[in-house]
Amino acid sequence: MTKDSAGEIAILVLDTAIEGITERFGDFGDNATHVLSSAVANQANELGPTHYDCVKYQIAHATEASIYLESLHKTFQDLTARIEQGIIKGILLTGSRSDAFRTDIPWLNELNTFIKGFLLNLEKFPIVGICFGHQIIARNLDAKIGRNDAKNGWELGITKIDINPDILYDENSPFHGVFDEKTIATKELHLVESHQDIVYELPKPYNNSSFVSIGSTNKCEFQGFLTKSGPLKILTFQGHPEFSTDLTLELLNRDYRLNYITEREYKDFTDNTKLFVNQGPVVGKIDLSKEKMKIKVKNDPIH
């Protein structure tokens, strides 16, 4: 932790390097750190000097479990201790190419234990999930998750999300006062999507906390959720506010080359990505605006 830091934001990196992508754009933890840092830098005049360090913790592994499990156990022990000591002030779970509903991935099983057995018992501790992170939090809140219907297939590129108006007008909502007049008037948000798995239902009340949906698309009814009431402090997105437009176009090209999508789908997703304005940087400041936090990148080695 840097000398003038007020604490850390832990970024749990839930994927490994993507060949041809990570070298140019960084990993998912780098992307999350960048959007948080950029959003707050634009508000520097009103936020003042306080900042929080973003620190990455590598959770996903591509090697045999026998190689990484011991060090992963130590990582979760460190996370638990630093949260209990008040050093870590919030946590963000990144996206992943893995399926959040799998039960045969050792690192994922360890993550589920950490979420269910520890994180979801904390009061007023900010927990943010992106894409896979959104799904894995929902899973541990006992909501149904899984592969989307075949007729829907992949949801990729910058996509129009219909915002739940309830989250815009409640003064206690972290979304209140964040968006411009056009977004509020149209109740539309444009974020990068990159998924074929979804959360099928809004989590039911858990540990005396209830939740509200943030919005929907024609392929995915639940594009995220946040705490409506209760001690849990959760905010999730099915989309990727941390993905730049350039990164998204590269990922679309990769998906097409790997035959994940058809030529027609590739064209449609690419056209939309070039047409819509990526509002990810705006979303990056949503959970910061209420707390007046200032994020600062920490150049320590990854945990």
Secondary structure as GFF3:
##gff-version 3
##sequence-region A 1 303
A	DSSP	beta_strand	5	13	.	.	.	ID=ss1
A	DSSP	alpha_helix	22	25	.	.	.	ID=ss2
A	DSSP	alpha_helix	28	41	.	.	.	ID=ss3
A	DSSP	alpha_helix	44	47	.	.	.	ID=ss4
A	DSSP	beta_strand	51	58	.	.	.	ID=ss5
A	DSSP	alpha_helix	65	84	.	.	.	ID=ss6
A	DSSP	beta_strand	88	93	.	.	.	ID=ss7
A	DSSP	alpha_helix	106	117	.	.	.	ID=ss8
A	DSSP	three_ten_helix	119	121	.	.	.	ID=ss9
A	DSSP	beta_strand	126	130	.	.	.	ID=ss10
A	DSSP	alpha_helix	132	140	.	.	.	ID=ss11
A	DSSP	beta_strand	145	147	.	.	.	ID=ss12
A	DSSP	beta_strand	155	163	.	.	.	ID=ss13
A	DSSP	alpha_helix	166	169	.	.	.	ID=ss14
A	DSSP	alpha_helix	181	186	.	.	.	ID=ss15
A	DSSP	beta_strand	188	195	.	.	.	ID=ss16
A	DSSP	beta_strand	197	199	.	.	.	ID=ss17
A	DSSP	beta_strand	210	213	.	.	.	ID=ss18
A	DSSP	beta_strand	215	216	.	.	.	ID=ss19
A	DSSP	beta_strand	225	229	.	.	.	ID=ss20
A	DSSP	beta_strand	233	237	.	.	.	ID=ss21
A	DSSP	alpha_helix	245	257	.	.	.	ID=ss22
A	DSSP	alpha_helix	263	275	.	.	.	ID=ss23
A	DSSP	alpha_helix	280	283	.	.	.	ID=ss24
A	DSSP	alpha_helix	286	289	.	.	.	ID=ss25
A	DSSP	beta_strand	295	297	.	.	.	ID=ss26
###
